[in-house]
């Protein structure tokens, strides 16, 4: 049964128990995703509610609420006011409540091209991705995911590109790498500029990966043709990429590029699908 703002009845009951009476300020849900994202107001302040329901459709992101709950528990206390804080959650009901953070979305604003924002983003990524732990399976699993996406990309990508992709994957030597807890979609779309102070939102793709995976979206969007932004970012991060990290980053880029094409095609996002094709071409070049 659907009730207020697209929440299920159990979700609405839980929200009322946590916050009491509330009013909707804005529905920030993305049309192609399967999660309700609501900006609400209560007597105690403003909050963001995220809620989803089981969804088996191709490309479903319903599980992102559960991953965001886990991410907040993993990062608790590490980021302070620079990231949104979890107030309430229920994995069983697939709903969470966080504080509403002030600020203007960096994507689409003047600050999207401000090196000072990228220097802060580099410092923030260093805080997000430490500490680290070793994994002997990650590279092998990443290659397997890339191959699985490539199989689903038949007919969506040029056969020569798919053959070249397989040739690259065939040269990868699985070995032990250090993993970090990563944001999963680290880019200006998930950054806020609060009068020059960077804040990070939306950890729905958070998970343990190689830290360079959080560079991929930026490298194929804002950093293209903007070396001053890249320099600022790594100045904030405090280190340049080693040769080993550069090689691993290419593998992360290939996997994300092909999976972007497949996912975007499944949900009918033609623009994002074309962006994925551009990523594939650049990485293979």
N, C-alpha and C positions, 0 to 999 in steps of 0.2 A: 504494500500500500504506500503510495507516494503522499507525502505531506509537505510541510513548508519548504520552499526553495529546493525541491527535488530530493530531500532526505527521505529515507525510509522511516517508518513509524518508530522502530527501535532506536534508530540514530537520533531522531528528534527528541525522544524521551530521554536518552542519555545526555544530549546537549542541554535540555532543560534542567536536568538534575545537576549538571556541572555549573551552569552559568545563570540559571533562572530565566527571567524574561529577556528576550533579545530582539533586535530589529535588524533587518538586512540593509546594509549600506550599498553593496554592489555584489553582483554575481560575476566572479572573475574566471569562471570555468572556461576551458578551451573547447571549442565545438568538436574537434576531432578526438579529444581524449575522453575517458570514461570516468572522470572524477569530478565531483562537485567541489568548487573552490569559492567560498563565500566570505566576504568582508562584513563583519557584523559589529553591532554596538550593544553593550550592556551597561548596567549601572557601575560596573567596575572598570570599564574601558572598552577598547576596540580589540577585536581578535580576528584571526583567520581560521575558518573551519574547512577541513578537507575530508571528504567522505566518498566512498565508492561501494559498489556491490559486485559480487562475482560476475565476471563477463568473459566468455570463452571466444568472443569474436576475434578474428585476426587483428593483430596490432593492439590488443587491449592493454591499457595501462592501469587497470583497476588495482593491480598489486602494488602500485607505487605508494599508496597510503601505508601499507604494512612496512615497506622498505624505509619510508620516511620516519616511521615510529622507531624502527631499529637504529636509523642514523642519529636521531636525537639522543637516544640512549648511549650510543657509542661516543658521540661528541660532547656529551654533557659536561659543562664546565670548561671546555677547551677553548671556546670561541667568545664567550662572554656576550656583551651587547652587540658584537659585530655580526651576529647571526640570530635568526628568530629563535625564541625559546618555547619549548613544548610545555603546555599547561595541563592538558588532559588527553587521554587516548584510550582506545579500546581496539585491540587487534581483532577480537571476536566480531565486533560490529564494523570494523574497517572505517574508523573515524578518529580524527585527531583535532586538537585545538592548539594553536600557537598564538603568541602575542602578535599584534599587527605592528610591523616596523614602519617608521616614517621614512620618507625619501621618494625620489623620482626614479622610475625604472631607467637604468643606464641605456638599455637598447632603445634606439630611436631618439635619444637626447644628445645634446652637445657633449656631454661627458663621455659618450661612447668613443670619442676620439681624443680624450684627455690623458696624456701619459701619467699624470699623478694618480688617476684611478687605477691604471694598470700596475703601477708600482705597489699600490695597496693590495691589489689582487694577487700579486706575486707573494707578498708577505702572508696574506691570508691562506693561500694554497699551502705554503710551508707549514702553517699551523694545523691545517686540516689533515695533511698527509703524514704527520708524525704522531706516534711512533710507527715503526714498520716491523713486518714479520716475514720470514722466509717461506717460500712455497716451491715445491718441486713439480707441481702439477699445472701451474697457471699457464705457462707458455704452451704446453701441449693442448690444454683446453681451449685457449684462445685460437690456436690454429684450427682446431676442430670446429669451433663456432664460425670462423671465417669460411671454412670449406662448406659448412652447412648452408650459410647465407649465399655462397656462390652458386650452390645447386639450385636454390630458390630464385636466384637472379637470372637463370637461363631465360632468354627472351627479353630480359630487361636491360642487359648489358651486351656490348659487342662480344662475340665469341672469342675474338683475339684478345680482348681484355681479360676475359675469364681464363683463357689459357695462360696468359702472362701472370695473372694472379696465382694460379696453381703452381707455376714455375717458381715464383717467389716463396710460396709457402713450403714447397718441397726442400728449399735450402735451409729452412729454420731448424736450428738444433735445440731441442728442448733442454732446459737446464733450470737450476734454481735461481729464482729472482726474489727480490724483496717487494712485498705488497704493502700498500698503505690503504687506509680508509679514504676513499675518494668521493667527491661530490657527485660525479657521474654526468653532469651537464653544466660544466663550469664555463660560463660565458655571460656577456652583458644582459642577456634575457633573464638571468637569475641574480643580477646585482642591482642594488639600490644605491643612489647617490644622495646622502642626507647632508646637504650643505657641505659637500667636499669629503664626507666620510663614507667609505664603502661599507655596505652591509650585504650579506649573502642570504638568499632565500631558496626554498624548494630543494629539499634533499631527497626527493622521491626516487632518484636513480642512484642513491648512495650505495656503496658496496666496496668490498676489498678487491683492489686492482693494482696494477703498476701505476705509480703516480703520474706518469706521462700521459695516461689516458685522459686526464683532465686538461691537457693542452690541445686536444684534437680540434674541438669546435672552433676555438679562437684562431688556430693556425689556418683554418680554411675559411675564415670569415674576416674578423677585424684586423688580424695581423698581416693579412695579404697586402703587400705593397705599403706597409706601414712599419718600417724597421724601428722607428722611434718608440712605438708602442711595445714592440717585442723587447727592445733594450730596457725599457722601463720595467716591464714585467719581471725579467730575469734579475734586474738590479734589486727589486723587492724580494724576489725568491732567494737571492743570495748565492746563486751558483748557476753556471752555464751547463748545458747538456754535455755529458761525456759521450765518447764515441759509442759506448755500449748502450747508453740511454737513447741516443739518436737512432740506433738500429732497432731498439725495441719500440720506440715511438712509431717507426714506419709500420711495424706489425699492428700496433693499436689503430693507426690510421686506416690501414687496409680493412681490418675487421669492421670498424665503425662505418667506413665509406660504403661497403657492400651492404651491411645490415641497414643503413639508412635508406638505400634504394629499395630494398625489400619491404621494410616497414612502411615507408611513405606510400609505396604502391598499394599495400594492403589496406591502408586507411583512406586512400584517395587524395593524398596531399601531393599534387603534381609539382608544385614549386619545390618542396623539400626533396622529392624524388630526383629532380633535376640537380639540386644542390649535391646530392649524393653522387650523382654521375660525375659532376665536376671534381669531387674529392677523389674518386677512383682514378680519373685521368691524371690529376696532379701527382698523386702518390706513385702511380706506375711510371710517370715521366721522370 
